[in-house]
Amino acid sequence: MRYLSLLFVPLLLLTGCFNRIPVDLIVHHGLVYTVDSGFSTAEAFAVKNGKIVAIGKSYDILGKYKGDDVVDAKGYPVFPGFIDAHAHFLGYGRSLFEVNLYDCKSWDEVLTRVQAFVKEHPKELWIRGRGWDQNKFPGKAYPDNAKLNELFPGKPVLLQRVDGHAAIASTPALELGKVTAATTVTGGTIELKDGKLTGLLIDNAVDLVTNAIPLPVKADYEKWLVAAQKKCFEEGLTTITDCGLMHYEVAMIDTFQNNKKLKMRLYVMLTDSASNYEKYLAAGPYKTDRLYVRGVKAYADGALGSRGACLLQPYNDKVGWTGFLLNPESHYDSLAKMLVNTDFQLCTHAIGDSGNRMVLTVYNKYLKTKNDKRWRIEHAQIVNKDDFRLFGSASVIPSVQPTHATSDMYWAADRIGAERLKGGYAYKQLLEQNGWLPLGTDFPVEDISPAKTFYAAVVRKDSKGFPAGGFQIENALTREQALRGMTIWAAKADFVEHEVGSIEVGKKADFVIINKDLMKVPEAELLEVKVFTTFVGGERVYGQ
């Protein structure tokens, strides 16, 4: 794709090619979706010093500019670099070096994968894994740690559920976390059976064990970040919103970006932590060319799959149980009060209808009316019909992950019933509140693929075409809305819409060339999308 078509050489000579303006890169003969305000298309553009300097017809761009690198897109679609508005970039990198438990169909399969991992990594002091989901197991019941203790005597093992809101810990892991049958925790559950620990920890209880794991060293961070970057560039992702990091983790990211080992653009939400506030609040947001630290990530409740989401009425499949908030409501009120007069963006995880109502009420109390603070609710998964208006009244931004809908659709009605589910994964209703909607994946909870995000948002089916009419298809997004959600709206959610998110003059040259046109191909072909090449700041970071 680097060569300039011989067909145009004579034409360029005739038009005075020796007077052409030198640039670093030219892309020509593509179907360029600019994702500008008019959703216009073009054929070509020129890049200088990492930014787009001209857009237009191939003949005009090739006639006016001379590029050090010239890419013939050969008619393939060119899109702005995809942006994931909610993910866990660092955590994803770490997960690539742990036991992969995604799509296990039984607890026995989980144990088999752990055994294989231990055999390959006999020197690991802790065995960590993630991805199991009891909803995929026969009987859909939570497992316990009996087999872990039997198979791995004396070894601390922590296996987190797919959403990270529950885990099974071996007895040695519980002991290192000082978890006993008498331990209590606010905003979490430590399961007991006949007065004894089963190893099941939910929400804040998981932290008791994770806090006992030794902190990683610099080499670990480099390994994780570089591995995550490689996977993301392969998928055409050029900017990631990393939700919930400590200041020392941000420092590692900054270090590796400065020495050019990390080229991914990152918008960082700081973990809701006193030490983070001490480090950042007085100084204000931190920004470089590829790093922006401006968000604060709080958690209102847990996940629906682990029954930690906070509901207004009890779960249909657990009598009398409504879930719980992870902190007292006063905590969120104090946090909003602290941040409302700063430039920091408050971003709160809320899944259940009660959790969402509480956060919306607090936000509206301090924001009061329309504004450009861009405070966000991450997930906004189950919303009571009376509460949608509270997003629009205070310009609260719902940040959603379409693949959550297609992952949860098999069992969500069992949890909350058909009537409440009407307010679940309601992307169109949420979009109507402010007129824009950022999309993400929450990876590693879901697959990192932007194509799967697009498919879930527009088609609302699984890879096998189920259900036939789409899951609650009335809340599907149009293709244009989905693309905007993965590019310019995601950029806006991170306050960088004037820098990235579209192919426009003056913006950074982050873009991808792919094999199929997302805007036109039949829905069955959307999951066949492959990335040919990915550019960040005009630099080729993946492909040929």
C-alpha distance (Angstrom), angle and dihedral (degrees) to the residues before:
residue distance angle dihedral
M1 . . .
R2 3.84 . .
Y3 3.77 99.9 .
L4 3.80 126.8 94.8
S5 3.79 112.1 -125.8
L6 3.82 110.3 -105.0
L7 3.78 88.3 -138.1
F8 3.79 90.3 74.5
V9 3.79 100.3 45.8
P10 3.84 95.3 85.1
L11 3.79 91.1 44.8
L12 3.78 92.4 51.6
L13 3.80 91.9 48.5
L14 3.79 89.6 53.5
T15 3.79 91.4 52.1
G16 3.77 95.1 52.5
C17 3.77 103.2 -92.0
F18 3.82 92.0 177.5
N19 3.80 89.4 68.7
R20 3.76 95.0 52.2
I21 3.80 119.1 128.9
P22 3.83 112.7 -107.1
V23 3.81 116.3 -120.7
D24 3.77 134.3 166.3
L25 3.80 99.2 -119.2
I26 3.79 140.9 12.1
V27 3.79 124.5 -168.8
H28 3.80 113.9 -167.4
H29 3.78 142.5 171.8
G30 3.77 94.5 27.5
L31 3.78 133.2 126.7
V32 3.79 95.3 -113.6
Y33 3.79 116.2 -163.0
T34 3.78 101.9 -161.5
V35 3.84 94.9 -174.1
D36 3.78 87.7 -148.4
S37 3.81 121.6 150.6
G38 3.79 91.2 -77.8
F39 3.80 94.6 41.9
S40 3.79 88.2 -125.4
T41 3.78 127.1 174.8
A42 3.80 131.0 -139.8
E43 3.80 139.4 176.8
A44 3.78 105.2 -132.0
F45 3.78 147.3 8.9
A46 3.80 140.1 -173.1
V47 3.80 128.2 -133.8
K48 3.81 130.1 -155.4
N49 3.82 126.3 176.5
G50 3.78 91.3 -7.2
K51 3.80 95.8 -53.8
I52 3.78 134.9 98.2
V53 3.80 111.5 -106.4
A54 3.81 102.5 174.1
I55 3.82 140.4 12.7
G56 3.77 128.9 -170.2
K57 3.77 147.0 87.9
S58 3.79 118.6 -10.4
Y59 3.79 93.0 -119.8
D60 3.81 92.5 52.8
I61 3.81 96.6 45.4
L62 3.80 93.6 45.3
G63 3.79 90.9 46.0
K64 3.81 95.2 50.8
Y65 3.81 102.6 35.8
K66 3.81 136.8 50.4
G67 3.81 114.3 -154.7
D68 3.79 131.1 -155.6
D69 3.80 85.4 -148.7
V70 3.80 119.5 30.7
V71 3.79 119.7 -170.1
D72 3.79 121.2 -164.4
A73 3.82 103.8 -155.5
K74 3.82 88.8 -165.9
G75 3.77 93.8 -142.7
Y76 3.81 95.2 -54.4
P77 3.81 120.5 137.2
V78 3.79 119.2 -92.8
F79 3.81 118.9 -158.8
P80 3.79 134.9 179.5
G81 3.79 110.7 -92.2
F82 3.78 108.8 -80.4
I83 3.80 117.0 -107.6
D84 3.79 123.8 -153.8
A85 3.80 107.1 -148.3
H86 3.81 95.0 -164.8
A87 3.79 124.6 26.9
H88 3.78 143.9 119.0
F89 3.79 103.5 -119.3
L90 3.79 97.8 171.8
G91 3.80 92.2 41.5
Y92 3.78 90.4 49.8
G93 3.79 90.7 53.4
R94 3.79 90.4 51.4
S95 3.81 91.2 48.3
L96 3.80 90.3 58.7
F97 3.80 87.5 69.6
E98 3.82 96.1 45.9
V99 3.79 133.9 73.2
N100 3.81 110.0 -64.9
L101 3.81 106.3 -136.9
Y102 3.80 99.3 165.8
D103 3.81 116.9 134.4
C104 3.80 94.4 8.7
K105 3.80 107.1 161.4
S106 3.81 96.2 -155.9
W107 3.79 142.5 12.8
D108 3.80 88.1 -108.4
E109 3.79 88.9 60.3
V110 3.80 88.9 50.9
L111 3.80 90.4 53.3
T112 3.81 92.1 47.4
R113 3.80 91.1 54.2
V114 3.80 91.4 48.1
Q115 3.79 90.8 51.0
A116 3.79 91.2 51.6
F117 3.80 91.1 48.9
V118 3.82 93.1 49.6
K119 3.80 90.1 50.0
E120 3.80 90.5 53.3
H121 3.83 94.0 42.5
P122 3.81 105.7 35.4
K123 3.82 94.2 158.2
E124 3.82 96.6 57.9
L125 3.81 108.9 120.4
W126 3.81 92.7 -158.4
I127 3.79 125.4 32.0
R128 3.78 111.6 -146.1
G129 3.77 129.4 178.5
R130 3.77 140.1 163.9
G131 3.78 141.6 -166.8
W132 3.83 109.7 64.0
D133 3.78 118.2 135.7
Q134 3.78 120.1 -168.4
N135 3.80 89.5 -154.9
K136 3.81 86.5 74.0
F137 3.81 93.8 51.3
P138 3.81 124.6 91.6
G139 3.80 106.7 -89.3
K140 3.83 91.1 11.0
A141 3.81 90.5 -116.4
Y142 3.80 125.0 147.2
P143 3.83 114.2 -103.9
D144 3.81 124.9 -131.7
N145 3.79 133.5 -139.2
A146 3.82 99.4 -106.0
K147 3.81 94.6 106.4
L148 3.81 92.3 42.5
N149 3.79 90.2 56.3
E150 3.79 91.0 47.5
L151 3.81 96.6 47.2
F152 3.81 98.3 38.9
P153 3.81 107.7 32.1
G154 3.78 113.5 -170.4
K155 3.82 92.5 4.6
P156 3.82 120.8 119.8
V157 3.82 107.5 -130.0
L158 3.80 126.3 -180.0
L159 3.81 118.6 -177.7
Q160 3.79 114.6 -176.6
R161 3.77 125.6 -153.4
V162 3.80 117.4 -113.0
D163 3.82 92.7 -94.4
G164 3.81 95.0 44.7
H165 3.81 90.8 -123.7
A166 3.79 96.1 106.9
A167 3.79 135.8 32.0
I168 3.78 144.3 179.7
A169 3.80 112.8 -131.0
S170 3.80 126.5 -168.1
T171 3.80 118.0 -125.9
P172 3.85 93.5 -102.4
A173 3.83 88.7 52.7
L174 3.80 90.7 50.2
E175 3.78 90.4 49.3
L176 3.81 92.4 51.4
G177 3.80 87.9 50.3
K178 3.81 89.5 49.1
V179 3.79 90.6 -123.9
T180 3.79 113.9 159.0
A181 3.78 135.1 166.2
A182 3.81 87.6 -95.0
T183 3.84 95.1 52.7
T184 3.80 116.5 114.9
V185 3.79 128.3 -169.1
T186 3.79 133.8 -171.9
G187 3.79 113.8 -123.1
G188 3.76 95.4 12.8
T189 3.79 146.4 71.4
I190 3.79 131.5 -126.3
E191 3.78 105.8 -164.4
L192 3.80 119.6 -135.3
K193 3.79 129.2 -173.2
D194 3.78 118.3 -167.2
G195 3.79 86.7 -12.3
K196 3.81 94.4 -55.6
L197 3.79 131.8 109.2
T198 3.80 114.4 -101.7
G199 3.81 93.8 -168.8
L200 3.82 93.1 -113.1
L201 3.80 112.8 132.2
I202 3.79 124.3 179.1
D203 3.82 128.8 -159.6
N204 3.84 113.6 -42.0
A205 3.80 90.4 14.0
V206 3.82 89.2 68.5
D207 3.81 89.2 63.0
L208 3.80 90.9 63.3
V209 3.79 88.3 69.7
T210 3.81 100.7 33.0
N211 3.81 88.9 54.2
A212 3.81 88.1 60.5
I213 3.81 93.2 58.0
P214 3.84 112.3 100.3
L215 3.80 114.2 -105.1
P216 3.81 115.5 -103.2
V217 3.79 122.1 -108.6
K218 3.80 128.6 -128.0
A219 3.80 93.3 -91.1
D220 3.81 90.1 55.8
Y221 3.79 91.8 53.4
E222 3.79 92.2 49.1
K223 3.80 91.9 49.8
W224 3.80 93.0 48.5
L225 3.81 97.4 43.5
V226 3.80 95.9 46.5
A227 3.82 91.8 47.2
A228 3.81 92.1 49.4
Q229 3.80 91.1 47.9
K230 3.79 92.5 52.4
K231 3.81 92.4 53.2
C232 3.78 93.1 45.8
F233 3.79 95.2 49.4
E234 3.80 88.8 51.1
E235 3.81 87.4 58.8
G236 3.80 94.5 47.4
L237 3.81 95.4 -106.6
T238 3.79 112.6 147.8
T239 3.82 103.1 165.3
I240 3.80 126.6 36.5
T241 3.80 129.9 -171.0
D242 3.81 104.8 -142.1
C243 3.78 107.4 -155.9
G244 3.77 115.8 -148.3
L245 3.81 120.4 3.9
M246 3.78 134.4 161.9
H247 3.80 120.2 -122.1
Y248 3.81 92.5 -109.1
E249 3.82 89.7 54.3
V250 3.80 89.8 51.4
A251 3.79 88.5 51.3
M252 3.82 90.0 56.0
I253 3.81 91.0 50.8
D254 3.80 90.8 49.5
T255 3.80 90.8 49.8
F256 3.80 94.4 52.7
Q257 3.79 92.8 43.9
N258 3.78 90.3 51.9
N259 3.80 92.6 52.1
K260 3.84 90.3 47.1
K261 3.79 95.7 -117.3
L262 3.80 89.6 113.4
K263 3.80 115.7 49.8
M264 3.80 99.2 163.1
R265 3.79 115.4 113.8
L266 3.80 111.1 -123.9
Y267 3.78 133.7 -167.3
V268 3.79 107.3 -163.6
M269 3.77 130.7 -152.0
L270 3.78 111.1 -161.0
T271 3.78 118.5 -132.0
D272 3.79 113.6 -105.4
S273 3.81 94.4 -99.3
A274 3.81 136.3 136.8
S275 3.82 92.1 -131.8
N276 3.81 90.8 54.3
Y277 3.80 91.4 51.3
E278 3.79 90.7 49.2
K279 3.79 89.8 51.9
Y280 3.81 99.9 44.2
L281 3.80 116.6 16.3
A282 3.78 99.1 75.9
A283 3.81 93.0 41.7
G284 3.79 94.5 45.8
P285 3.82 129.8 -141.8
Y286 3.80 117.5 -16.7
K287 3.80 119.4 -136.3
T288 3.78 137.1 179.2
D289 3.80 131.0 159.4
R290 3.82 91.9 -79.9
L291 3.79 105.8 17.0
Y292 3.81 129.6 64.5
V293 3.80 120.2 177.4
R294 3.78 107.7 -170.6
G295 3.81 109.5 116.5
V296 3.79 131.8 87.7
K297 3.81 117.1 -153.3
A298 3.80 120.1 -150.1
Y299 3.80 129.8 172.4
A300 3.79 120.8 -135.4
D301 3.81 98.1 178.5
G302 3.79 143.7 -18.6
A303 3.81 133.3 -97.0
L304 3.77 132.5 -60.9
G305 3.81 93.0 -131.9
S306 3.80 92.3 59.2
R307 3.84 92.6 38.4
G308 3.78 91.0 -116.5
A309 3.81 94.4 118.5
C310 3.81 110.6 110.5
L311 3.82 111.2 -119.0
L312 3.80 133.6 -169.3
Q313 3.80 90.1 -136.3
P314 3.83 129.4 27.5
Y315 3.78 123.4 -80.8
N316 3.78 113.3 -93.0
D317 3.80 91.0 -131.9
K318 3.82 99.3 43.7
V319 3.78 114.6 50.6
G320 3.79 115.1 -128.6
W321 3.81 94.2 -2.7
T322 3.81 118.9 127.2
G323 3.80 100.2 166.2
F324 3.81 119.3 -124.0
L325 3.77 147.5 -105.0
L326 3.79 113.6 -104.3
N327 3.82 91.5 -134.8
P328 3.81 135.3 17.0
E329 3.80 113.2 -82.2
S330 3.81 88.6 -113.2
H331 3.81 88.9 67.4
Y332 3.81 92.4 62.7
D333 3.79 91.5 44.1
S334 3.81 90.9 53.4
L335 3.79 91.6 46.3
A336 3.81 92.8 51.9
K337 3.79 91.0 46.7
M338 3.81 90.5 51.6
L339 3.81 95.2 49.0
V340 3.80 104.0 36.4
N341 3.81 93.8 85.8
T342 3.80 94.2 44.1
D343 3.80 131.9 76.0
F344 3.79 91.6 -114.0
Q345 3.78 118.8 114.3
L346 3.81 117.6 -130.6
C347 3.81 111.9 -140.3
T348 3.80 116.7 -178.8
H349 3.79 127.7 -170.7
A350 3.81 109.2 -132.3
I351 3.79 125.4 166.8
G352 3.81 110.5 159.3
D353 3.80 125.9 64.2
S354 3.80 91.0 -113.7
G355 3.81 91.9 48.3
N356 3.80 91.0 49.6
R357 3.81 92.8 46.9
M358 3.79 92.0 51.6
V359 3.81 93.5 49.6
L360 3.81 93.2 44.2
T361 3.80 90.6 50.1
V362 3.80 92.4 51.2
Y363 3.80 92.9 45.1
N364 3.81 92.2 49.7
K365 3.80 90.3 48.9
Y366 3.80 92.3 59.7
L367 3.79 102.9 27.6
K368 3.82 91.5 43.6
T369 3.81 98.4 -178.5
K370 3.82 144.2 1.0
N371 3.80 112.0 -30.1
D372 3.80 144.7 148.1
K373 3.82 98.6 -117.8
R374 3.83 88.7 110.1
W375 3.78 94.0 -149.4
R376 3.76 107.2 -179.7
I377 3.76 141.7 -149.8
E378 3.77 108.9 -147.6
H379 3.82 112.6 -139.1
A380 3.85 98.2 -6.5
Q381 3.77 82.4 -163.1
I382 3.82 106.7 162.6
V383 3.80 114.5 25.3
N384 3.80 126.5 177.7
K385 3.80 112.3 -121.2
D386 3.81 90.6 -118.0
D387 3.80 93.5 54.9
F388 3.80 104.6 57.0
R389 3.80 89.7 88.0
L390 3.81 90.3 62.1
F391 3.80 90.0 70.2
G392 3.78 91.8 58.6
S393 3.81 98.3 38.6
A394 3.83 92.8 63.9
S395 3.83 99.3 22.9
V396 3.80 91.9 -110.0
I397 3.80 110.7 173.9
P398 3.82 118.2 -136.4
S399 3.81 108.6 -147.3
V400 3.81 107.0 -160.6
Q401 3.79 139.4 -176.9
P402 3.83 113.1 -145.7
T403 3.81 95.5 -161.0
H404 3.80 89.1 62.0
A405 3.80 86.9 68.6
T406 3.79 94.5 52.6
S407 3.80 92.0 44.0
D408 3.81 95.1 48.7
M409 3.81 99.9 38.2
Y410 3.81 93.7 90.4
W411 3.81 94.6 63.8
A412 3.83 108.3 10.9
A413 3.81 93.2 97.8
D414 3.81 89.4 53.7
R415 3.80 88.6 57.3
I416 3.79 101.2 46.3
G417 3.81 109.4 5.3
A418 3.80 131.1 -113.9
E419 3.80 96.9 -77.9
R420 3.81 96.9 55.5
L421 3.78 90.2 41.1
K422 3.82 89.2 66.6
G423 3.80 86.1 75.8
G424 3.78 91.9 47.7
Y425 3.82 126.7 103.0
A426 3.81 85.2 -4.0
Y427 3.78 98.6 165.8
K428 3.78 98.2 159.9
Q429 3.80 92.3 49.8
L430 3.80 90.0 48.0
L431 3.82 92.3 47.4
E432 3.80 90.4 54.7
Q433 3.79 91.8 60.8
N434 3.81 98.0 69.0
G435 3.80 103.7 2.1
W436 3.80 95.9 -113.4
L437 3.78 135.9 67.4
P438 3.84 129.2 -169.2
L439 3.80 116.4 -141.8
G440 3.78 130.1 -152.6
T441 3.78 142.2 154.1
D442 3.82 107.6 -128.6
F443 3.80 86.9 -132.7
P444 3.02 131.0 -143.8
V445 3.82 82.8 37.0
E446 3.82 87.3 59.3
D447 3.80 132.8 17.7
I448 3.81 114.9 -74.4
S449 3.83 93.1 -131.2
P450 3.84 114.8 125.2
A451 3.81 87.9 -160.2
K452 3.80 89.8 61.3
T453 3.81 90.3 47.8
F454 3.81 89.9 52.2
Y455 3.81 92.6 46.3
A456 3.80 93.5 48.7
A457 3.80 92.3 47.7
V458 3.80 95.6 48.9
V459 3.81 105.5 27.8
R460 3.84 101.3 24.6
K461 3.81 93.6 -154.8
D462 3.79 134.4 114.3
S463 3.80 123.1 -108.9
K464 3.81 90.4 -87.4
G465 3.81 92.8 56.1
F466 3.81 96.0 -103.2
P467 2.97 126.4 -175.7
A468 3.78 99.1 32.5
G469 3.79 95.8 -138.3
G470 3.79 96.2 34.9
F471 3.81 128.3 -101.3
Q472 3.82 108.4 -70.9
I473 3.78 87.0 -25.6
E474 3.80 91.9 -173.5
N475 3.80 86.0 79.2
A476 3.80 96.1 51.6
L477 3.79 118.5 123.9
T478 3.78 124.9 -129.1
R479 3.79 117.7 -110.2
E480 3.78 91.7 -106.5
Q481 3.80 91.5 50.3
A482 3.79 91.8 48.7
L483 3.80 92.5 49.8
R484 3.79 91.5 48.0
G485 3.80 88.7 49.1
M486 3.81 90.1 55.8
T487 3.80 94.9 45.1
I488 3.81 127.7 16.0
W489 3.83 97.4 16.2
A490 3.80 91.1 48.2
A491 3.80 87.9 50.1
K492 3.80 90.3 50.2
A493 3.80 90.6 51.6
D494 3.83 86.1 58.8
F495 3.84 95.7 43.8
V496 3.82 91.9 -114.7
E497 3.81 101.2 104.2
H498 3.82 90.6 118.8
E499 3.81 90.6 57.0
V500 3.82 107.4 37.4
G501 3.80 141.1 0.6
S502 3.80 99.0 80.5
I503 3.78 140.0 44.6
E504 3.79 102.0 -109.8
V505 3.78 135.8 135.7
G506 3.79 111.0 -83.5
K507 3.77 95.6 22.9
K508 3.78 126.5 112.0
A509 3.79 113.0 -88.7
D510 3.79 98.9 -114.1
F511 3.80 109.2 148.0
V512 3.79 146.1 134.8
I513 3.79 135.6 -142.7
I514 3.80 113.4 -147.9
N515 3.79 138.1 -177.5
K516 3.80 100.8 -118.6
D517 3.79 134.6 40.5
L518 3.80 107.5 -114.3
M519 3.77 90.0 -160.7
K520 3.80 97.3 55.9
V521 3.81 115.5 20.8
P522 3.83 120.0 103.1
E523 3.81 112.0 -91.3
A524 3.82 91.1 -111.2
E525 3.83 89.1 63.8
L526 3.81 97.1 50.9
L527 3.78 92.4 88.5
E528 3.82 89.5 54.2
V529 3.80 91.9 67.1
K530 3.80 113.1 129.9
V531 3.78 128.7 -176.4
F532 3.80 116.4 -124.3
T533 3.77 96.8 -173.7
T534 3.80 141.1 -8.6
F535 3.81 126.6 -152.0
V536 3.81 127.8 -166.7
G537 3.77 116.8 -170.9
G538 3.78 89.5 -12.6
E539 3.81 91.8 -55.7
R540 3.78 119.7 120.6
V541 3.82 105.2 -123.5
Y542 3.81 98.2 167.2
G543 3.80 135.9 22.2
Q544 3.77 135.2 13.6
